Amino acid sequence: MRSRGTCIRQGDVFYMNFSSYQELINKGLKTYLPAGEAYAHRVRQAMEYSLLGGGKRIRPLLCLLACEAVGGNKREALPAACALEYIHTYSLIHDDLPEMDNDDFRRGRWSCHKKFDEPTALLAGDALLTEAFTLLSAKQVMKKVPSPIRLAVIQEIASAAGIRGMIVGQEADLAAEKKKVSSDFLRFIHTRKTAAVIRASLVSGGLIGGAGAAELKGLRQFGEKIGLAFQIKDDVLNVEGNPRLMGKKTGTDQKKAKATYPLLMGLEPSKLLGRELISGAEKALKIFGQKAEPLKQVGDYIFSRDR
């Protein structure tokens, strides 16, 4: 049941609606994560610490919901969904390192490099990234997904996570610190740094579910818009969020003079833009009819969340 508005203050509505999906995802994350080797355990422990330490599982959830929206079986998309969470977790581990954002806390706990050490955190992130593609390419795991579709999914996700997507977005984000940037440059940062992997999550689920060209176009447009709205909301929460709820410090963007929408255009205009993006995202799903309702609920939550 759609609960527009109530999730503005109640994240538990979102979790209640999608708890069965999150349970499936969490089980998959544990199942697919390889065991430690005989003489190497610390990196494996750091991987598990970061991967299973909470999180909303937005990217894998979008992958599963997109698969269902086009008539597919969500269980066939589960390995890809878990691979996307591996990649997301790797990016958070590296983001928190002193060389990047230098954050001591993540989800109310020590960041990976504070719990372990910087070299271990670096290796854990690298291991999660590479393990994601081991999982995506494993025929025995993705056995019900035809090889051409597996290759298309791998290309979609790799492009979004690499120099065409998240990596170049992170580079631009670092380059923009302590500088006045244009709205075009800021949009470039956010669409690559955050929206690219969110878009790939939806497109991957659609591909596995057998989506046609028009359906993939709708999923891609939806992902681009909610991905940008997601990052705008993160920027807003960094200004006015509750550190206790978020599990990390606020106000860090201003201290580091990072390029954000609240800094560029103000807090209220940023919120307005975010709401406009969510509205536009929902229109992109018109082709799916009622099957799009779960995706719309996630879109609603993305800009109404408090953490």
N, C-alpha and C positions, 0 to 999 in steps of 0.2 A: 504493500500500500504506500502510495506517495505521501510524504509528510513534509511538504514544502513549508518552510517557516519554522516548524518546531525544532529542526536540527540546528537552527541559528544559535540556540543556547544549549542544546542537548545533544552532544555527540553520542550519547548512549542510544539514541534513536537510530542513528546510522549503524552502530555496531550490532544492535538487535536485528535489524533488517538483513545484515550481511554476515551474521555470525557463522552460519554454516559454510560459507565460502572461505572465511578467514580460518576456520578450523581445518578445512581441506588444504588450504595453502600452507599453514603452519606444519601440518603433518607431512606434506610434500617436501618442504624445506629440510626437515629433519631426515626424511628418507633418502633424499638425493645427495645430501652432503656426505662426502667420502670420509671414511675413518682415517685416523692419523697413522702415519708410518711408524715403523719400529723404533727409529732413533730420532723422530721429530714429532713433538706433540704440541709445543707452545703455539705455533702458528695456527694449527687446527683448533686449539682452544680459543684463540683470539677470533677466528672466523665464526665459531659458534657463539661466542659472547656477543658479538656485534649483530649477527644475523638473527638470533633468537631472543634478543633483548627487548622485544616490543616493536611497535610500529603499526601504522594503519594499513599497510599492505595495499595501498592504492593502486600501484602499477600492476601487480598480479591480478588484483580484483578486476580492473578494467579489461585485462586480457581475457579473463574467463567470461565476463559479461558480454564482451564484443563477440566472442565465439558463439554464445547462446543467442545473441540478437540476430545473427545471420542463420540460425537453425542448426548450429553445431553442438557437439557434446563437450561440456566444459572440462571433463576429465582428460580428453585428448589434448587440451591446451594447457594442462597443469604443468608439465615439464617446462614449457616456454614461460609460463607465469612465474615459476620458481627461479628460472634463469634471470628473468628481469629483476627480481628482488635481490639476487646475488649481485647484479650489476649496481643496483641502487645502493646496497649496503657498502660495496666497495667504494663508491663515490663519497659516501658519508665518512667512512674511515679516513680517506685521503683529505677530504675537506677539513676535518678537524685537526690535522697535523699542524705543527707550528709554522711550517713553510707555507701553509695556505691560510685558513681562517683562525688557527690557533685557539680552538675551543676545548675547554677542559671537560665539559659535560655533554652528554647526548642522551635524550630520553630519561633524564633524571638519574643517570649513572655516569661513572667516569667514562670519558671517551676511550676508545681502544688504546691509543698511545699512552694514556695516563694509567690505565689498568695494567697494561703490559709494558711496552716501551716503543719508541719510535720505529726502530728497525722491524720489530715484530708486526706493528700496525701496517707498515708499508707492505710487508710480505703478505699479510692477511688480505689486504685489499687486492693486491696482484693475484693472489690465489683465487679469490672469489670471482674476479673478472674472467680469468682463464677457465675456471670450473664452469662458469655459465655457458661457455661455448662448447666445452666437453659435453655438457648435458644436452644442449641444442642439437649437437651433431650425432648423438648416440642413437643409432637405429633401434637398438633393443629397448630404449626408453620411449622414443617417438615412433614406435612401430606402426601406429595406425595413421600416421601422417605421411603422405607420399613424399618421396625424395625431392621433387621439384618445389613442393610447398615448404619443406624443411629448409632448403637452400634460400628460398625467398624470405623466410622468417629470419634466418641468420643474417642475411644481407641487410634487412630492415633494421634489426637491432644493432648490428655492428656499426652501421652508418650513423645511427642516432647516438651511440655511445662514444664514437671516435672523433676524429678531427673535423668531420662534417657536422657534428652535433655537440654533445656535452663537453668534449675537451676544448673545442674552440670557444665555446661559451664561457668556460672557466678561465681560459686565457684572457678573453676580452674583459671578464669581470675583474681580474687582477689588474689589468692594464688601466681600467677606469677608476681605480681607487685614487682619491684625492684630486680628481679632475672633474671639470664640468663637461658633461656629455649631452649629446642631442637625444631626442626621443627615439630617433631611428636607431642609434647605437644601443640605447638601453633595451629596445625591443629585440635587437639582434642578440644581446647577451641572454635575455630571458628565454627567447624561443629556442636557443641552442642549449643553454645550460640546464633548463628544466623541461620545457615543453617537448623537446625532441624525443626523449625516452618515453614520456607519457603518450605521445602520438604513436610511437612504435609499439607500445603495449596494446593499443587498440587495433592497429593494423595487423599485428601478429595474430591476435585472437581471431580477427576477421578472416585472415588467410587460412588458418587452421580449420575454421568453421565452414569454409567453402564460399566466402563472400564473392559477389560479382563486382565489376568495376565501379558501378554506381554506389554500392554499399561501402566499398573501400574508400571512395571519395568522401562519403559522409562521415565515416569513422575518422579519417585523417583530419578533416576540418574540425570535427568535434574535439579531437585530441589537441590540435594546435591552440584552440581557444581556451579550453580548460587548463591546458598546461601553462599558458601565460597567466591566466587568472590564479592558478596555484602559486606561482612565484610572487605575484602582486600581493596575495594574501600573506605569504611568508614575510614579505617586506613590511606589511602593515602590522603583523603580530610582533615583529621585532621592535616596533615603536610602542605599541599599546598592549601587547599581550601580557599574560600573567606568568611570570617565570616558574612559579610552582606548578602550574598546569602544563607548561611547555617542557619542563625538565631541563631548561638551559637558560642562560642569561639573555635579557633583552637589552636593547640600546646599543648593541655591538656594531650595527651597521653605521650608525652616526659616529661612533668613536673611531672607526676605521675609515670613515669618509667613503663608504662604498656607494656605487651608483645604484640607486633604488627609485622606484616610482614615488614614494612619499617625499624623498628629497627633491626630485625633479619637479613634481607637480602638486605636492601637498597631500595630506592624509585623506581628506574627504573626496577630492577628485580621483584619487587612486581607488578608493572604494567604489566610486561610481563607475569607473572604467572596468573594474573587476566584475561588477554586476552586469554591465553591458556585454562583457565577453561571455558570461555564463548564459545569458539570454540568447546571444548569437549562436552559442554552441548547441543549445537545444534545437534551434531551427535546422541545424545541419543534420539532425537525426530524424527529420520528418519522414524520410523514406522507410523507416523501420516501424512506424506506427506505434502500437502499444508495446511492442517488444523492446522499445527504447526506454521504457519507464525506469528500469533499474539503473541504466547509464545516467539518466537525468537526475536520479536521486544522488548519485555520486557527484555529479556536477554541482548540485545544490550544496552538498556537504563541503566540497572543496573551498567554497568561498564563505561558508558560514561557520567553519570550524574555529575552535579556540585554542588549538595547539598544532 
